[in-house]
Amino acid sequence: MSHHSDRNKKRSPLKDQPLRLSGQSLDEELKRLLEDQGYPYAAAVVFSWVLAGLEVWKFYTTASPQPGAYIIVAMIATLLCIYQVLRVRQKARALVLGRDGERAVGQYLERLREQDFQVFHDVMGERFNIDHVLIGEKGVFAIETKTFSKPATGKSSIRFLNGELQVNGRRIDRNPIEQSCAAASWLSDILRESTGRSVKVHPVILFPGWWVERLPPEQNKRIWVLEPKALPKFLENAKTQLSSEDAKLLTYHLSRYIRQTYTSF
């Protein structure tokens, strides 16, 4: 019996987990949002109207129906569902915008493979992720994509003012410079623990579709804040940081880390 059950067991033919895709974390978050806060409310509305419909059917076929109470319950459930859908819709739109921005930037970064960069997407940390990582002889770069809707008309700009980034004069919540520098520091620690070598990771923030004012020189040494199309020129002008062998070593260790920590939602 046990021999028969062993023969029926299945295992994946893949020896290694796949690398992650651009925007995969936001895709997973969007799916969780719909499953936790969207679908249950829709199901409750459908169920309540089914009950109300049954009572209405009884009204025409039996002697003692009570459709009024069920219809009231169904109407209340519908109003609650509409309220919840509007809330979820706003969150979902933000997630979709962010996901599409990460995908667009990820596809653009793939072109850098022609310049001997290795490109990774959606590198997972503990309760956060790095959208993209580049590894090449010019160094290691931790890239965050920030996708914001633009006004229909007028100038759209990203500025560095009073020590923080502003989008059309509005302060960005959760200082992205500090956030990106912390993520780069975390990646540096991961690579150092894995390789035994000290690795400098340069943080980069990309704002697709926006006009980005150049940072002051002292800030530009710490972090790059760019529109994606400006990145290749910055990389071209950067000093060589790694040998070809070191770049390959870091690529191998980061790839192994991603595969070991891969989670499929």
C-alpha beads as a LAMMPS data file, in Angstrom:
LAMMPS data file: protein, C-alpha beads

265 atoms
264 bonds

1 atom types
1 bond types

-500.0 500.0 xlo xhi
-500.0 500.0 ylo yhi
-500.0 500.0 zlo zhi

Masses

1 110.0

Atoms # bond

1 1 1 0.000 0.000 0.000
2 1 1 2.776 2.419 0.959
3 1 1 4.692 1.450 -2.175
4 1 1 1.634 2.342 -4.282
5 1 1 1.211 5.726 -2.532
6 1 1 4.897 6.533 -3.043
7 1 1 4.490 5.975 -6.771
8 1 1 1.580 8.464 -6.824
9 1 1 3.563 11.257 -5.169
10 1 1 4.525 14.127 -7.432
11 1 1 7.367 16.621 -7.344
12 1 1 8.288 19.654 -9.386
13 1 1 10.650 19.038 -12.313
14 1 1 12.349 22.393 -11.572
15 1 1 15.613 22.113 -9.676
16 1 1 15.675 25.828 -8.826
17 1 1 12.948 28.341 -8.115
18 1 1 12.502 30.960 -10.867
19 1 1 13.721 34.519 -10.474
20 1 1 11.030 37.061 -9.678
21 1 1 9.357 39.382 -12.191
22 1 1 9.029 43.160 -12.299
23 1 1 6.107 44.279 -10.144
24 1 1 5.504 40.785 -8.746
25 1 1 5.173 42.030 -5.154
26 1 1 2.528 44.567 -6.181
27 1 1 0.713 41.903 -8.199
28 1 1 0.626 39.721 -5.090
29 1 1 -0.542 42.631 -2.939
30 1 1 -3.296 43.430 -5.449
31 1 1 -4.443 39.815 -5.377
32 1 1 -4.506 39.820 -1.558
33 1 1 -6.466 43.083 -1.562
34 1 1 -9.156 41.685 -3.856
35 1 1 -9.381 38.348 -2.046
36 1 1 -9.480 39.873 1.451
37 1 1 -11.460 43.069 0.906
38 1 1 -13.243 42.723 -2.425
39 1 1 -14.565 39.270 -3.235
40 1 1 -16.076 38.510 0.243
41 1 1 -18.268 41.624 0.085
42 1 1 -19.405 40.821 -3.434
43 1 1 -20.225 37.260 -2.369
44 1 1 -22.240 38.546 0.609
45 1 1 -24.298 40.789 -1.671
46 1 1 -25.002 37.963 -4.111
47 1 1 -25.994 35.644 -1.260
48 1 1 -28.316 38.214 0.353
49 1 1 -30.080 38.922 -2.952
50 1 1 -30.466 35.194 -3.581
51 1 1 -32.234 34.884 -0.216
52 1 1 -34.395 37.907 -1.009
53 1 1 -35.208 36.429 -4.411
54 1 1 -36.293 33.162 -2.821
55 1 1 -38.642 35.028 -0.511
56 1 1 -40.106 36.959 -3.432
57 1 1 -40.581 33.668 -5.256
58 1 1 -42.381 32.305 -2.190
59 1 1 -44.593 35.399 -2.222
60 1 1 -46.058 34.254 -5.506
61 1 1 -46.080 30.525 -4.780
62 1 1 -46.806 30.010 -1.045
63 1 1 -48.977 31.456 1.673
64 1 1 -46.645 33.053 4.255
65 1 1 -43.588 34.701 2.708
66 1 1 -41.568 37.500 4.386
67 1 1 -39.689 39.161 1.500
68 1 1 -39.542 42.632 3.046
69 1 1 -36.946 41.822 5.712
70 1 1 -34.716 39.968 3.248
71 1 1 -34.895 42.786 0.715
72 1 1 -33.907 45.321 3.387
73 1 1 -30.945 43.131 4.406
74 1 1 -29.937 42.774 0.758
75 1 1 -30.131 46.547 0.217
76 1 1 -27.994 47.232 3.300
77 1 1 -25.466 44.632 2.151
78 1 1 -25.397 46.249 -1.284
79 1 1 -24.723 49.713 0.142
80 1 1 -21.932 48.356 2.340
81 1 1 -20.466 46.555 -0.646
82 1 1 -20.553 49.707 -2.795
83 1 1 -18.715 51.608 -0.041
84 1 1 -16.107 48.861 0.252
85 1 1 -15.682 48.571 -3.517
86 1 1 -14.976 52.309 -3.763
87 1 1 -12.302 51.980 -1.060
88 1 1 -10.741 48.908 -2.663
89 1 1 -10.913 50.515 -6.104
90 1 1 -8.790 53.447 -4.938
91 1 1 -6.169 51.131 -3.417
92 1 1 -6.251 48.850 -6.448
93 1 1 -5.692 51.765 -8.834
94 1 1 -2.609 52.829 -6.878
95 1 1 -1.276 49.264 -6.899
96 1 1 -1.906 48.852 -10.634
97 1 1 -0.176 52.171 -11.374
98 1 1 2.818 51.159 -9.273
99 1 1 2.953 47.689 -10.803
100 1 1 2.773 49.016 -14.362
101 1 1 5.488 51.550 -13.579
102 1 1 7.773 48.828 -12.228
103 1 1 7.116 46.661 -15.277
104 1 1 7.820 49.496 -17.712
105 1 1 11.061 50.388 -15.939
106 1 1 11.994 46.712 -15.657
107 1 1 11.564 46.237 -19.395
108 1 1 13.679 49.325 -20.039
109 1 1 16.427 48.081 -17.709
110 1 1 16.563 44.766 -19.552
111 1 1 18.267 46.640 -22.397
112 1 1 21.260 47.177 -20.116
113 1 1 22.134 43.501 -20.478
114 1 1 23.680 44.570 -23.786
115 1 1 26.134 46.624 -21.692
116 1 1 27.041 43.542 -19.621
117 1 1 24.794 44.381 -16.671
118 1 1 22.891 41.628 -14.922
119 1 1 19.340 42.691 -14.072
120 1 1 17.236 41.379 -11.188
121 1 1 13.686 42.344 -10.286
122 1 1 11.647 42.369 -7.078
123 1 1 14.366 41.322 -4.633
124 1 1 12.562 40.476 -1.412
125 1 1 13.660 41.601 2.038
126 1 1 11.765 41.316 5.300
127 1 1 8.508 43.240 4.769
128 1 1 9.948 45.235 1.860
129 1 1 11.427 44.737 -1.583
130 1 1 13.924 46.334 -3.937
131 1 1 12.273 46.870 -7.302
132 1 1 15.368 46.237 -9.436
133 1 1 19.069 45.486 -8.958
134 1 1 21.826 46.026 -11.517
135 1 1 25.210 44.320 -11.227
136 1 1 28.082 45.082 -13.572
137 1 1 31.637 46.336 -13.621
138 1 1 30.307 49.839 -12.857
139 1 1 29.031 48.508 -9.533
140 1 1 25.869 47.309 -7.807
141 1 1 22.769 49.512 -7.998
142 1 1 19.572 49.151 -5.956
143 1 1 16.782 50.792 -7.936
144 1 1 13.419 51.953 -6.627
145 1 1 10.662 52.953 -9.048
146 1 1 8.229 55.669 -7.964
147 1 1 5.226 56.004 -10.265
148 1 1 2.938 58.991 -9.724
149 1 1 0.006 60.228 -11.782
150 1 1 0.714 63.497 -13.587
151 1 1 -1.600 66.497 -13.948
152 1 1 -3.397 66.632 -17.280
153 1 1 -1.787 69.977 -18.146
154 1 1 1.126 72.058 -16.966
155 1 1 4.643 71.258 -15.861
156 1 1 5.324 68.057 -13.933
157 1 1 8.567 68.051 -11.974
158 1 1 10.435 66.278 -9.201
159 1 1 12.551 68.605 -7.057
160 1 1 14.919 68.240 -4.121
161 1 1 14.054 70.908 -1.565
162 1 1 14.815 71.247 2.151
163 1 1 16.403 67.820 2.273
164 1 1 13.516 65.936 0.680
165 1 1 11.958 65.132 -2.677
166 1 1 8.814 66.920 -3.784
167 1 1 6.369 66.019 -6.542
168 1 1 5.006 69.234 -8.053
169 1 1 5.643 70.971 -4.744
170 1 1 4.095 68.221 -2.612
171 1 1 6.192 66.339 -0.092
172 1 1 6.370 62.580 -0.715
173 1 1 5.241 60.421 2.201
174 1 1 7.840 58.061 3.681
175 1 1 10.999 59.840 2.551
176 1 1 12.049 57.823 -0.527
177 1 1 15.698 58.891 -0.225
178 1 1 16.043 57.418 3.256
179 1 1 14.000 54.405 2.185
180 1 1 16.207 53.725 -0.848
181 1 1 19.456 54.241 1.062
182 1 1 18.275 51.812 3.745
183 1 1 17.396 49.214 1.083
184 1 1 20.825 49.622 -0.541
185 1 1 22.501 49.182 2.852
186 1 1 20.477 46.007 3.450
187 1 1 21.508 44.585 0.062
188 1 1 25.135 45.435 0.811
189 1 1 24.869 43.453 4.061
190 1 1 23.267 40.481 2.282
191 1 1 26.042 40.354 -0.320
192 1 1 28.762 40.784 2.302
193 1 1 27.364 37.938 4.402
194 1 1 27.117 35.719 1.323
195 1 1 30.479 36.498 -0.297
196 1 1 32.602 37.582 2.657
197 1 1 33.484 40.766 0.765
198 1 1 32.590 44.377 1.417
199 1 1 30.223 45.549 -1.329
200 1 1 29.080 49.127 -1.907
201 1 1 25.536 49.329 -3.276
202 1 1 24.514 52.636 -4.829
203 1 1 20.827 53.593 -4.373
204 1 1 18.848 54.924 -7.336
205 1 1 15.298 56.300 -7.518
206 1 1 13.569 56.437 -10.908
207 1 1 10.463 58.511 -11.674
208 1 1 9.096 57.321 -15.038
209 1 1 7.593 60.067 -17.189
210 1 1 8.561 62.989 -14.931
211 1 1 11.016 65.826 -15.392
212 1 1 13.543 65.380 -12.580
213 1 1 15.705 68.273 -11.419
214 1 1 19.308 67.298 -10.834
215 1 1 20.272 66.832 -7.192
216 1 1 22.989 68.937 -5.537
217 1 1 26.460 67.381 -6.015
218 1 1 26.747 66.196 -2.400
219 1 1 23.396 64.409 -2.660
220 1 1 24.200 63.045 -6.114
221 1 1 27.192 61.217 -4.631
222 1 1 24.880 59.553 -2.137
223 1 1 21.948 58.687 -4.415
224 1 1 20.798 59.171 -8.011
225 1 1 17.280 60.510 -8.613
226 1 1 16.464 60.289 -12.314
227 1 1 13.981 59.745 -15.088
228 1 1 14.723 56.201 -16.378
229 1 1 16.048 57.365 -19.750
230 1 1 18.815 59.315 -17.982
231 1 1 20.161 56.237 -16.197
232 1 1 22.291 54.756 -19.041
233 1 1 24.299 57.997 -19.322
234 1 1 24.906 58.073 -15.574
235 1 1 26.093 54.466 -15.699
236 1 1 28.332 55.217 -18.659
237 1 1 29.990 58.099 -16.779
238 1 1 30.378 56.150 -13.524
239 1 1 33.788 54.830 -12.509
240 1 1 34.468 51.116 -12.784
241 1 1 34.023 49.533 -9.350
242 1 1 34.260 45.779 -9.948
243 1 1 36.282 43.334 -11.951
244 1 1 34.420 41.050 -14.325
245 1 1 35.031 38.137 -11.933
246 1 1 33.684 40.062 -8.928
247 1 1 30.563 41.076 -10.871
248 1 1 29.955 37.440 -11.793
249 1 1 30.473 36.356 -8.173
250 1 1 27.958 38.898 -6.866
251 1 1 25.510 37.938 -9.612
252 1 1 25.732 34.290 -8.605
253 1 1 25.222 34.980 -4.902
254 1 1 22.297 37.358 -5.424
255 1 1 20.656 34.900 -7.820
256 1 1 21.037 32.153 -5.225
257 1 1 19.570 34.381 -2.501
258 1 1 16.529 35.211 -4.652
259 1 1 15.881 31.557 -5.478
260 1 1 16.225 30.517 -1.834
261 1 1 13.802 33.174 -0.614
262 1 1 11.331 32.786 -3.484
263 1 1 7.706 32.617 -2.420
264 1 1 4.915 31.885 -4.860
265 1 1 1.626 33.520 -3.843

Bonds

1 1 1 2
2 1 2 3
3 1 3 4
4 1 4 5
5 1 5 6
6 1 6 7
7 1 7 8
8 1 8 9
9 1 9 10
10 1 10 11
11 1 11 12
12 1 12 13
13 1 13 14
14 1 14 15
15 1 15 16
16 1 16 17
17 1 17 18
18 1 18 19
19 1 19 20
20 1 20 21
21 1 21 22
22 1 22 23
23 1 23 24
24 1 24 25
25 1 25 26
26 1 26 27
27 1 27 28
28 1 28 29
29 1 29 30
30 1 30 31
31 1 31 32
32 1 32 33
33 1 33 34
34 1 34 35
35 1 35 36
36 1 36 37
37 1 37 38
38 1 38 39
39 1 39 40
40 1 40 41
41 1 41 42
42 1 42 43
43 1 43 44
44 1 44 45
45 1 45 46
46 1 46 47
47 1 47 48
48 1 48 49
49 1 49 50
50 1 50 51
51 1 51 52
52 1 52 53
53 1 53 54
54 1 54 55
55 1 55 56
56 1 56 57
57 1 57 58
58 1 58 59
59 1 59 60
60 1 60 61
61 1 61 62
62 1 62 63
63 1 63 64
64 1 64 65
65 1 65 66
66 1 66 67
67 1 67 68
68 1 68 69
69 1 69 70
70 1 70 71
71 1 71 72
72 1 72 73
73 1 73 74
74 1 74 75
75 1 75 76
76 1 76 77
77 1 77 78
78 1 78 79
79 1 79 80
80 1 80 81
81 1 81 82
82 1 82 83
83 1 83 84
84 1 84 85
85 1 85 86
86 1 86 87
87 1 87 88
88 1 88 89
89 1 89 90
90 1 90 91
91 1 91 92
92 1 92 93
93 1 93 94
94 1 94 95
95 1 95 96
96 1 96 97
97 1 97 98
98 1 98 99
99 1 99 100
100 1 100 101
101 1 101 102
102 1 102 103
103 1 103 104
104 1 104 105
105 1 105 106
106 1 106 107
107 1 107 108
108 1 108 109
109 1 109 110
110 1 110 111
111 1 111 112
112 1 112 113
113 1 113 114
114 1 114 115
115 1 115 116
116 1 116 117
117 1 117 118
118 1 118 119
119 1 119 120
120 1 120 121
121 1 121 122
122 1 122 123
123 1 123 124
124 1 124 125
125 1 125 126
126 1 126 127
127 1 127 128
128 1 128 129
129 1 129 130
130 1 130 131
131 1 131 132
132 1 132 133
133 1 133 134
134 1 134 135
135 1 135 136
136 1 136 137
137 1 137 138
138 1 138 139
139 1 139 140
140 1 140 141
141 1 141 142
142 1 142 143
143 1 143 144
144 1 144 145
145 1 145 146
146 1 146 147
147 1 147 148
148 1 148 149
149 1 149 150
150 1 150 151
151 1 151 152
152 1 152 153
153 1 153 154
154 1 154 155
155 1 155 156
156 1 156 157
157 1 157 158
158 1 158 159
159 1 159 160
160 1 160 161
161 1 161 162
162 1 162 163
163 1 163 164
164 1 164 165
165 1 165 166
166 1 166 167
167 1 167 168
168 1 168 169
169 1 169 170
170 1 170 171
171 1 171 172
172 1 172 173
173 1 173 174
174 1 174 175
175 1 175 176
176 1 176 177
177 1 177 178
178 1 178 179
179 1 179 180
180 1 180 181
181 1 181 182
182 1 182 183
183 1 183 184
184 1 184 185
185 1 185 186
186 1 186 187
187 1 187 188
188 1 188 189
189 1 189 190
190 1 190 191
191 1 191 192
192 1 192 193
193 1 193 194
194 1 194 195
195 1 195 196
196 1 196 197
197 1 197 198
198 1 198 199
199 1 199 200
200 1 200 201
201 1 201 202
202 1 202 203
203 1 203 204
204 1 204 205
205 1 205 206
206 1 206 207
207 1 207 208
208 1 208 209
209 1 209 210
210 1 210 211
211 1 211 212
212 1 212 213
213 1 213 214
214 1 214 215
215 1 215 216
216 1 216 217
217 1 217 218
218 1 218 219
219 1 219 220
220 1 220 221
221 1 221 222
222 1 222 223
223 1 223 224
224 1 224 225
225 1 225 226
226 1 226 227
227 1 227 228
228 1 228 229
229 1 229 230
230 1 230 231
231 1 231 232
232 1 232 233
233 1 233 234
234 1 234 235
235 1 235 236
236 1 236 237
237 1 237 238
238 1 238 239
239 1 239 240
240 1 240 241
241 1 241 242
242 1 242 243
243 1 243 244
244 1 244 245
245 1 245 246
246 1 246 247
247 1 247 248
248 1 248 249
249 1 249 250
250 1 250 251
251 1 251 252
252 1 252 253
253 1 253 254
254 1 254 255
255 1 255 256
256 1 256 257
257 1 257 258
258 1 258 259
259 1 259 260
260 1 260 261
261 1 261 262
262 1 262 263
263 1 263 264
264 1 264 265
